[in-house]
Amino acid sequence: MDNDRVTGYRAVHPGEILNEELKERGIKQKELAARIGILPSHLNELIKGKRSFTVAIATALEKELGIPYDSWMRLQYGYEHDLLVIAQREVEHQQQTRRESDILHRVAAVL
């Protein structure tokens, strides 16, 4: 894993990037779905973050939009990495909160 990567508090799915790209280019989801050979519902699920980008989808997007497939895959892997980091951060926060709560209860019991 890349130790220089900064993870925020929200992971950005590559579908969000694709959606912005389509808006910029004035391309409708149905149109792109037909051009890359997938169902419009499948593309919509990608854009909404309900599906992961695969090499096949990334390659089709590269051919259609000119954005290299490895860029899409890096976005997907970065998204998955960020989800893990955010979940781990939340677990650590909950553990710290429990420790602090336990200390407060012990102090209160002594007083």
N, CA, C and O atoms as a GROMACS GRO file, in nm:
protein
  444
    1MET      N    1   0.082  -0.119   0.000
    1MET     CA    2   0.000   0.000   0.000
    1MET      C    3   0.086   0.125   0.000
    1MET      O    4   0.200   0.124   0.049
    2ASP      N    5   0.033   0.229  -0.054
    2ASP     CA    6   0.103   0.355  -0.066
    2ASP      C    7   0.093   0.430   0.067
    2ASP      O    8  -0.014   0.477   0.105
    3ASN      N    9   0.205   0.442   0.137
    3ASN     CA   10   0.204   0.508   0.267
    3ASN      C   11   0.189   0.659   0.258
    3ASN      O   12   0.161   0.724   0.358
    4ASP      N   13   0.208   0.715   0.137
    4ASP     CA   14   0.195   0.860   0.120
    4ASP      C   15   0.052   0.901   0.091
    4ASP      O   16   0.023   1.021   0.084
    5ARG      N   17  -0.037   0.806   0.074
    5ARG     CA   18  -0.176   0.835   0.041
    5ARG      C   19  -0.247   0.896   0.162
    5ARG      O   20  -0.236   0.844   0.273
    6VAL      N   21  -0.319   1.003   0.139
    6VAL     CA   22  -0.397   1.068   0.244
    6VAL      C   23  -0.542   1.026   0.225
    6VAL      O   24  -0.598   1.042   0.117
    7THR      N   25  -0.602   0.974   0.330
    7THR     CA   26  -0.740   0.930   0.323
    7THR      C   27  -0.827   1.027   0.401
    7THR      O   28  -0.803   1.054   0.518
    8GLY      N   29  -0.928   1.079   0.334
    8GLY     CA   30  -1.020   1.172   0.397
    8GLY      C   31  -1.124   1.097   0.479
    8GLY      O   32  -1.101   0.985   0.523
    9TYR      N   33  -1.237   1.159   0.498
    9TYR     CA   34  -1.344   1.099   0.578
    9TYR      C   35  -1.454   1.041   0.491
    9TYR      O   36  -1.553   0.987   0.542
   10ARG      N   37  -1.438   1.053   0.360
   10ARG     CA   38  -1.534   0.995   0.267
   10ARG      C   39  -1.458   0.939   0.149
   10ARG      O   40  -1.378   1.007   0.087
   11ALA      N   41  -1.485   0.813   0.119
   11ALA     CA   42  -1.422   0.751   0.003
   11ALA      C   43  -1.498   0.792  -0.123
   11ALA      O   44  -1.621   0.796  -0.123
   12VAL      N   45  -1.425   0.823  -0.228
   12VAL     CA   46  -1.486   0.865  -0.354
   12VAL      C   47  -1.481   0.748  -0.452
   12VAL      O   48  -1.374   0.703  -0.492
   13HIS      N   49  -1.599   0.700  -0.488
   13HIS     CA   50  -1.610   0.589  -0.583
   13HIS      C   51  -1.579   0.641  -0.723
   13HIS      O   52  -1.615   0.754  -0.756
   14PRO      N   53  -1.513   0.560  -0.807
   14PRO     CA   54  -1.482   0.606  -0.943
   14PRO      C   55  -1.607   0.637  -1.025
   14PRO      O   56  -1.599   0.710  -1.124
   15GLY      N   57  -1.721   0.585  -0.985
   15GLY     CA   58  -1.846   0.617  -1.054
   15GLY      C   59  -1.878   0.766  -1.046
   15GLY      O   60  -1.936   0.822  -1.138
   16GLU      N   61  -1.840   0.829  -0.934
   16GLU     CA   62  -1.862   0.973  -0.921
   16GLU      C   63  -1.780   1.049  -1.025
   16GLU      O   64  -1.825   1.147  -1.083
   17ILE      N   65  -1.658   1.002  -1.046
   17ILE     CA   66  -1.570   1.064  -1.145
   17ILE      C   67  -1.627   1.044  -1.286
   17ILE      O   68  -1.630   1.136  -1.367
   18LEU      N   69  -1.673   0.921  -1.312
   18LEU     CA   70  -1.732   0.892  -1.442
   18LEU      C   71  -1.855   0.978  -1.466
   18LEU      O   72  -1.874   1.030  -1.576
   19ASN      N   73  -1.938   0.993  -1.366
   19ASN     CA   74  -2.058   1.075  -1.379
   19ASN      C   75  -2.022   1.220  -1.415
   19ASN      O   76  -2.084   1.279  -1.503
   20GLU      N   77  -1.922   1.275  -1.348
   20GLU     CA   78  -1.877   1.411  -1.378
   20GLU      C   79  -1.822   1.420  -1.521
   20GLU      O   80  -1.845   1.519  -1.591
   21GLU      N   81  -1.750   1.317  -1.562
   21GLU     CA   82  -1.693   1.314  -1.697
   21GLU      C   83  -1.804   1.313  -1.802
   21GLU      O   84  -1.795   1.382  -1.903
   22LEU      N   85  -1.907   1.235  -1.777
   22LEU     CA   86  -2.020   1.228  -1.870
   22LEU      C   87  -2.091   1.363  -1.879
   22LEU      O   88  -2.128   1.407  -1.987
   23LYS      N   89  -2.110   1.428  -1.764
   23LYS     CA   90  -2.173   1.560  -1.764
   23LYS      C   91  -2.090   1.660  -1.845
   23LYS      O   92  -2.144   1.735  -1.926
   24GLU      N   93  -1.959   1.659  -1.822
   24GLU     CA   94  -1.869   1.751  -1.892
   24GLU      C   95  -1.877   1.732  -2.043
   24GLU      O   96  -1.873   1.828  -2.120
   25ARG      N   97  -1.888   1.606  -2.085
   25ARG     CA   98  -1.888   1.575  -2.228
   25ARG      C   99  -2.028   1.576  -2.289
   25ARG      O  100  -2.043   1.562  -2.411
   26GLY      N  101  -2.130   1.591  -2.205
   26GLY     CA  102  -2.267   1.591  -2.255
   26GLY      C  103  -2.313   1.455  -2.306
   26GLY      O  104  -2.392   1.446  -2.400
   27ILE      N  105  -2.263   1.350  -2.243
   27ILE     CA  106  -2.299   1.214  -2.283
   27ILE      C  107  -2.400   1.159  -2.184
   27ILE      O  108  -2.380   1.166  -2.062
   28LYS      N  109  -2.508   1.104  -2.234
   28LYS     CA  110  -2.611   1.041  -2.150
   28LYS      C  111  -2.566   0.901  -2.110
   28LYS      O  112  -2.494   0.834  -2.184
   29GLN      N  113  -2.609   0.858  -1.991
   29GLN     CA  114  -2.573   0.725  -1.943
   29GLN      C  115  -2.616   0.617  -2.042
   29GLN      O  116  -2.540   0.525  -2.071
   30LYS      N  117  -2.739   0.627  -2.093
   30LYS     CA  118  -2.790   0.527  -2.189
   30LYS      C  119  -2.701   0.518  -2.312
   30LYS      O  120  -2.673   0.410  -2.363
   31GLU      N  121  -2.657   0.634  -2.358
   31GLU     CA  122  -2.571   0.640  -2.476
   31GLU      C  123  -2.438   0.570  -2.450
   31GLU      O  124  -2.393   0.489  -2.531
   32LEU      N  125  -2.375   0.601  -2.338
   32LEU     CA  126  -2.247   0.539  -2.306
   32LEU      C  127  -2.265   0.389  -2.286
   32LEU      O  128  -2.183   0.310  -2.334
   33ALA      N  129  -2.369   0.349  -2.216
   33ALA     CA  130  -2.394   0.207  -2.193
   33ALA      C  131  -2.402   0.131  -2.326
   33ALA      O  132  -2.343   0.024  -2.340
   34ALA      N  133  -2.473   0.187  -2.422
   34ALA     CA  134  -2.486   0.123  -2.554
   34ALA      C  135  -2.349   0.118  -2.624
   34ALA      O  136  -2.315   0.018  -2.687
   35ARG      N  137  -2.272   0.225  -2.612
   35ARG     CA  138  -2.143   0.232  -2.679
   35ARG      C  139  -2.040   0.136  -2.621
   35ARG      O  140  -1.952   0.089  -2.693
   36ILE      N  141  -2.050   0.105  -2.490
   36ILE     CA  142  -1.953   0.013  -2.430
   36ILE      C  143  -2.011  -0.127  -2.411
   36ILE      O  144  -1.943  -0.217  -2.360
   37GLY      N  145  -2.136  -0.146  -2.452
   37GLY     CA  146  -2.194  -0.280  -2.454
   37GLY      C  147  -2.240  -0.335  -2.321
   37GLY      O  148  -2.229  -0.455  -2.296
   38ILE      N  149  -2.292  -0.248  -2.235
   38ILE     CA  150  -2.350  -0.295  -2.109
   38ILE      C  151  -2.491  -0.239  -2.094
   38ILE      O  152  -2.529  -0.144  -2.163
   39LEU      N  153  -2.567  -0.298  -2.005
   39LEU     CA  154  -2.702  -0.249  -1.978
   39LEU      C  155  -2.696  -0.112  -1.912
   39LEU      O  156  -2.605  -0.085  -1.833
   40PRO      N  157  -2.790  -0.024  -1.944
   40PRO     CA  158  -2.795   0.106  -1.878
   40PRO      C  159  -2.804   0.093  -1.725
   40PRO      O  160  -2.746   0.174  -1.652
   41SER      N  161  -2.876  -0.008  -1.677
   41SER     CA  162  -2.888  -0.027  -1.532
   41SER      C  163  -2.753  -0.063  -1.471
   41SER      O  164  -2.722  -0.022  -1.359
   42HIS      N  165  -2.672  -0.138  -1.543
   42HIS     CA  166  -2.538  -0.174  -1.495
   42HIS      C  167  -2.452  -0.048  -1.484
   42HIS      O  168  -2.383  -0.028  -1.384
   43LEU      N  169  -2.456   0.035  -1.587
   43LEU     CA  170  -2.379   0.159  -1.584
   43LEU      C  171  -2.426   0.249  -1.471
   43LEU      O  172  -2.345   0.310  -1.401
   44ASN      N  173  -2.558   0.258  -1.452
   44ASN     CA  174  -2.612   0.340  -1.345
   44ASN      C  175  -2.564   0.291  -1.208
   44ASN      O  176  -2.534   0.372  -1.120
   45GLU      N  177  -2.557   0.160  -1.190
   45GLU     CA  178  -2.507   0.105  -1.063
   45GLU      C  179  -2.359   0.136  -1.045
   45GLU      O  180  -2.315   0.159  -0.932
   46LEU      N  181  -2.283   0.136  -1.153
   46LEU     CA  182  -2.142   0.176  -1.145
   46LEU      C  183  -2.131   0.321  -1.100
   46LEU      O  184  -2.053   0.354  -1.010
   47ILE      N  185  -2.211   0.406  -1.162
   47ILE     CA  186  -2.206   0.549  -1.131
   47ILE      C  187  -2.250   0.576  -0.988
   47ILE      O  188  -2.197   0.665  -0.923
   48LYS      N  189  -2.346   0.500  -0.939
   48LYS     CA  190  -2.395   0.519  -0.802
   48LYS      C  191  -2.308   0.448  -0.697
   48LYS      O  192  -2.336   0.456  -0.578
   49GLY      N  193  -2.203   0.380  -0.742
   49GLY     CA  194  -2.112   0.315  -0.648
   49GLY      C  195  -2.162   0.181  -0.597
   49GLY      O  196  -2.111   0.129  -0.498
   50LYS      N  197  -2.261   0.125  -0.664
   50LYS     CA  198  -2.316  -0.004  -0.621
   50LYS      C  199  -2.243  -0.122  -0.685
   50LYS      O  200  -2.264  -0.237  -0.645
   51ARG      N  201  -2.160  -0.094  -0.783
   51ARG     CA  202  -2.078  -0.196  -0.850
   51ARG      C  203  -1.935  -0.146  -0.856
   51ARG      O  204  -1.908  -0.026  -0.857
   52SER      N  205  -1.844  -0.242  -0.861
   52SER     CA  206  -1.702  -0.209  -0.874
   52SER      C  207  -1.662  -0.202  -1.021
   52SER      O  208  -1.720  -0.271  -1.105
   53PHE      N  209  -1.565  -0.120  -1.049
   53PHE     CA  210  -1.508  -0.115  -1.182
   53PHE      C  211  -1.421  -0.240  -1.202
   53PHE      O  212  -1.344  -0.276  -1.113
   54THR      N  213  -1.435  -0.302  -1.315
   54THR     CA  214  -1.354  -0.419  -1.350
   54THR      C  215  -1.259  -0.380  -1.462
   54THR      O  216  -1.272  -0.273  -1.521
   55VAL      N  217  -1.163  -0.467  -1.490
   55VAL     CA  218  -1.071  -0.442  -1.600
   55VAL      C  219  -1.149  -0.431  -1.731
   55VAL      O  220  -1.118  -0.346  -1.815
   56ALA      N  221  -1.250  -0.516  -1.750
   56ALA     CA  222  -1.329  -0.512  -1.873
   56ALA      C  223  -1.400  -0.378  -1.889
   56ALA      O  224  -1.398  -0.319  -1.997
   57ILE      N  225  -1.463  -0.330  -1.782
   57ILE     CA  226  -1.532  -0.201  -1.788
   57ILE      C  227  -1.431  -0.089  -1.810
   57ILE      O  228  -1.452   0.000  -1.893
   58ALA      N  229  -1.321  -0.093  -1.736
   58ALA     CA  230  -1.219   0.012  -1.749
   58ALA      C  231  -1.161   0.015  -1.890
   58ALA      O  232  -1.134   0.123  -1.943
   59THR      N  233  -1.142  -0.103  -1.950
   59THR     CA  234  -1.089  -0.110  -2.086
   59THR      C  235  -1.190  -0.052  -2.186
   59THR      O  236  -1.152   0.020  -2.278
   60ALA      N  237  -1.318  -0.084  -2.167
   60ALA     CA  238  -1.422  -0.030  -2.255
   60ALA      C  239  -1.429   0.122  -2.241
   60ALA      O  240  -1.448   0.192  -2.341
   61LEU      N  241  -1.415   0.172  -2.119
   61LEU     CA  242  -1.417   0.317  -2.098
   61LEU      C  243  -1.296   0.384  -2.162
   61LEU      O  244  -1.306   0.494  -2.216
   62GLU      N  245  -1.182   0.316  -2.157
   62GLU     CA  246  -1.063   0.370  -2.221
   62GLU      C  247  -1.086   0.385  -2.372
   62GLU      O  248  -1.054   0.488  -2.430
   63LYS      N  249  -1.143   0.282  -2.433
   63LYS     CA  250  -1.168   0.287  -2.577
   63LYS      C  251  -1.268   0.396  -2.612
   63LYS      O  252  -1.254   0.463  -2.714
   64GLU      N  253  -1.369   0.414  -2.529
   64GLU     CA  254  -1.476   0.508  -2.560
   64GLU      C  255  -1.444   0.651  -2.520
   64GLU      O  256  -1.475   0.745  -2.593
   65LEU      N  257  -1.381   0.669  -2.403
   65LEU     CA  258  -1.358   0.803  -2.351
   65LEU      C  259  -1.213   0.850  -2.362
   65LEU      O  260  -1.184   0.969  -2.346
   66GLY      N  261  -1.121   0.755  -2.391
   66GLY     CA  262  -0.981   0.793  -2.402
   66GLY      C  263  -0.910   0.807  -2.268
   66GLY      O  264  -0.797   0.855  -2.262
   67ILE      N  265  -0.976   0.767  -2.160
   67ILE     CA  266  -0.915   0.772  -2.027
   67ILE      C  267  -0.857   0.633  -1.999
   67ILE      O  268  -0.931   0.535  -1.999
   68PRO      N  269  -0.726   0.624  -1.976
   68PRO     CA  270  -0.661   0.493  -1.962
   68PRO      C  271  -0.728   0.403  -1.858
   68PRO      O  272  -0.770   0.447  -1.751
   69TYR      N  273  -0.736   0.274  -1.894
   69TYR     CA  274  -0.801   0.178  -1.804
   69TYR      C  275  -0.734   0.176  -1.668
   69TYR      O  276  -0.801   0.160  -1.566
   70ASP      N  277  -0.601   0.191  -1.665
   70ASP     CA  278  -0.532   0.183  -1.536
   70ASP      C  279  -0.568   0.302  -1.446
   70ASP      O  280  -0.557   0.292  -1.324
   71SER      N  281  -0.611   0.414  -1.506
   71SER     CA  282  -0.658   0.526  -1.424
   71SER      C  283  -0.786   0.487  -1.350
   71SER      O  284  -0.802   0.515  -1.231
   72TRP      N  285  -0.879   0.421  -1.422
   72TRP     CA  286  -1.003   0.375  -1.359
   72TRP      C  287  -0.974   0.271  -1.251
   72TRP      O  288  -1.036   0.272  -1.145
   73MET      N  289  -0.879   0.182  -1.279
   73MET     CA  290  -0.848   0.078  -1.182
   73MET      C  291  -0.780   0.137  -1.058
   73MET      O  292  -0.806   0.092  -0.946
   74ARG      N  293  -0.695   0.235  -1.077
   74ARG     CA  294  -0.633   0.301  -0.961
   74ARG      C  295  -0.739   0.370  -0.877
   74ARG      O  296  -0.734   0.367  -0.754
   75LEU      N  297  -0.836   0.433  -0.945
   75LEU     CA  298  -0.946   0.496  -0.870
   75LEU      C  299  -1.024   0.391  -0.791
   75LEU      O  300  -1.060   0.415  -0.675
   76GLN      N  301  -1.051   0.275  -0.852
   76GLN     CA  302  -1.125   0.169  -0.784
   76GLN      C  303  -1.046   0.116  -0.665
   76GLN      O  304  -1.101   0.102  -0.555
   77TYR      N  305  -0.919   0.087  -0.685
   77TYR     CA  306  -0.836   0.035  -0.576
   77TYR      C  307  -0.819   0.140  -0.466
   77TYR      O  308  -0.817   0.107  -0.348
   78GLY      N  309  -0.806   0.266  -0.505
   78GLY     CA  310  -0.796   0.373  -0.406
   78GLY      C  311  -0.922   0.383  -0.323
   78GLY      O  312  -0.917   0.404  -0.202
   79TYR      N  313  -1.036   0.369  -0.389
   79TYR     CA  314  -1.165   0.372  -0.320
   79TYR      C  315  -1.173   0.258  -0.218
   79TYR      O  316  -1.211   0.279  -0.103
   80GLU      N  317  -1.137   0.138  -0.261
   80GLU     CA  318  -1.140   0.024  -0.170
   80GLU      C  319  -1.044   0.043  -0.053
   80GLU      O  320  -1.077   0.010   0.061
   81HIS      N  321  -0.926   0.096  -0.081
   81HIS     CA  322  -0.829   0.124   0.025
   81HIS      C  323  -0.886   0.225   0.124
   81HIS      O  324  -0.877   0.206   0.245
   82ASP      N  325  -0.943   0.332   0.071
   82ASP     CA  326  -0.999   0.436   0.158
   82ASP      C  327  -1.112   0.382   0.245
   82ASP      O  328  -1.123   0.419   0.362
   83LEU      N  329  -1.196   0.295   0.189
   83LEU     CA  330  -1.302   0.234   0.270
   83LEU      C  331  -1.244   0.159   0.389
   83LEU      O  332  -1.294   0.168   0.501
   84LEU      N  333  -1.137   0.084   0.364
   84LEU     CA  334  -1.073   0.010   0.473
   84LEU      C  335  -1.013   0.103   0.578
   84LEU      O  336  -1.029   0.081   0.698
   85VAL      N  337  -0.944   0.206   0.532
   85VAL     CA  338  -0.882   0.302   0.625
   85VAL      C  339  -0.988   0.372   0.709
   85VAL      O  340  -0.971   0.388   0.830
   86ILE      N  341  -1.096   0.414   0.645
   86ILE     CA  342  -1.204   0.483   0.717
   86ILE      C  343  -1.268   0.390   0.819
   86ILE      O  344  -1.297   0.432   0.931
   87ALA      N  345  -1.291   0.264   0.781
   87ALA     CA  346  -1.350   0.168   0.875
   87ALA      C  347  -1.256   0.142   0.992
   87ALA      O  348  -1.299   0.136   1.107
   88GLN      N  349  -1.127   0.128   0.962
   88GLN     CA  350  -1.029   0.106   1.069
   88GLN      C  351  -1.022   0.227   1.161
   88GLN      O  352  -1.013   0.212   1.283
   89ARG      N  353  -1.026   0.345   1.104
   89ARG     CA  354  -1.024   0.468   1.183
   89ARG      C  355  -1.144   0.474   1.277
   89ARG      O  356  -1.131   0.514   1.393
   90GLU      N  357  -1.261   0.433   1.227
   90GLU     CA  358  -1.383   0.433   1.309
   90GLU      C  359  -1.373   0.333   1.424
   90GLU      O  360  -1.413   0.362   1.536
   91VAL      N  361  -1.318   0.216   1.396
   91VAL     CA  362  -1.300   0.115   1.502
   91VAL      C  363  -1.205   0.169   1.608
   91VAL      O  364  -1.232   0.156   1.727
   92GLU      N  365  -1.095   0.229   1.566
   92GLU     CA  366  -0.999   0.286   1.661
   92GLU      C  367  -1.063   0.397   1.743
   92GLU      O  368  -1.036   0.409   1.862
   93HIS      N  369  -1.146   0.478   1.679
   93HIS     CA  370  -1.215   0.587   1.750
   93HIS      C  371  -1.310   0.529   1.856
   93HIS      O  372  -1.316   0.577   1.969
   94GLN      N  373  -1.384   0.426   1.818
   94GLN     CA  374  -1.477   0.362   1.913
   94GLN      C  375  -1.402   0.300   2.030
   94GLN      O  376  -1.446   0.308   2.144
   95GLN      N  377  -1.288   0.237   2.000
   95GLN     CA  378  -1.207   0.178   2.108
   95GLN      C  379  -1.155   0.286   2.202
   95GLN      O  380  -1.158   0.268   2.324
   96GLN      N  381  -1.109   0.396   2.147
   96GLN     CA  382  -1.059   0.507   2.229
   96GLN      C  383  -1.172   0.564   2.315
   96GLN      O  384  -1.150   0.594   2.432
   97THR      N  385  -1.290   0.580   2.257
   97THR     CA  386  -1.405   0.632   2.331
   97THR      C  387  -1.441   0.539   2.446
   97THR      O  388  -1.470   0.585   2.556
   98ARG      N  389  -1.438   0.407   2.421
   98ARG     CA  390  -1.467   0.310   2.528
   98ARG      C  391  -1.364   0.318   2.640
   98ARG      O  392  -1.398   0.313   2.758
   99ARG      N  393  -1.236   0.330   2.602
   99ARG     CA  394  -1.130   0.340   2.704
   99ARG      C  395  -1.150   0.464   2.790
   99ARG      O  396  -1.138   0.459   2.912
  100GLU      N  397  -1.181   0.576   2.725
  100GLU     CA  398  -1.203   0.699   2.799
  100GLU      C  399  -1.325   0.688   2.890
  100GLU      O  400  -1.324   0.737   3.003
  101SER      N  401  -1.428   0.624   2.841
  101SER     CA  402  -1.549   0.604   2.921
  101SER      C  403  -1.520   0.516   3.042
  101SER      O  404  -1.566   0.543   3.153
  102ASP      N  405  -1.443   0.409   3.020
  102ASP     CA  406  -1.406   0.319   3.132
  102ASP      C  407  -1.326   0.395   3.238
  102ASP      O  408  -1.349   0.377   3.358
  103ILE      N  409  -1.234   0.480   3.195
  103ILE     CA  410  -1.155   0.559   3.289
  103ILE      C  411  -1.244   0.652   3.369
  103ILE      O  412  -1.229   0.664   3.491
  104LEU      N  413  -1.337   0.718   3.301
  104LEU     CA  414  -1.428   0.809   3.370
  104LEU      C  415  -1.514   0.734   3.473
  104LEU      O  416  -1.538   0.785   3.583
  105HIS      N  417  -1.559   0.615   3.438
  105HIS     CA  418  -1.639   0.536   3.532
  105HIS      C  419  -1.557   0.493   3.654
  105HIS      O  420  -1.608   0.493   3.766
  106ARG      N  421  -1.431   0.458   3.632
  106ARG     CA  422  -1.344   0.418   3.745
  106ARG      C  423  -1.320   0.538   3.836
  106ARG      O  424  -1.325   0.526   3.959
  107VAL      N  425  -1.294   0.654   3.776
  107VAL     CA  426  -1.268   0.774   3.855
  107VAL      C  427  -1.394   0.810   3.935
  107VAL      O  428  -1.385   0.846   4.052
  108ALA      N  429  -1.510   0.801   3.871
  108ALA     CA  430  -1.635   0.834   3.938
  108ALA      C  431  -1.662   0.736   4.052
  108ALA      O  432  -1.716   0.776   4.155
  109ALA      N  433  -1.624   0.610   4.035
  109ALA     CA  434  -1.647   0.509   4.140
  109ALA      C  435  -1.558   0.537   4.260
  109ALA      O  436  -1.599   0.510   4.374
  110VAL      N  437  -1.440   0.590   4.238
  110VAL     CA  438  -1.348   0.619   4.348
  110VAL      C  439  -1.395   0.742   4.424
  110VAL      O  440  -1.379   0.749   4.546
  111LEU      N  441  -1.452   0.836   4.355
  111LEU     CA  442  -1.496   0.959   4.419
  111LEU      C  443  -1.622   0.931   4.493
  111LEU      O  444  -1.678   1.021   4.556
   0.00000   0.00000   0.00000
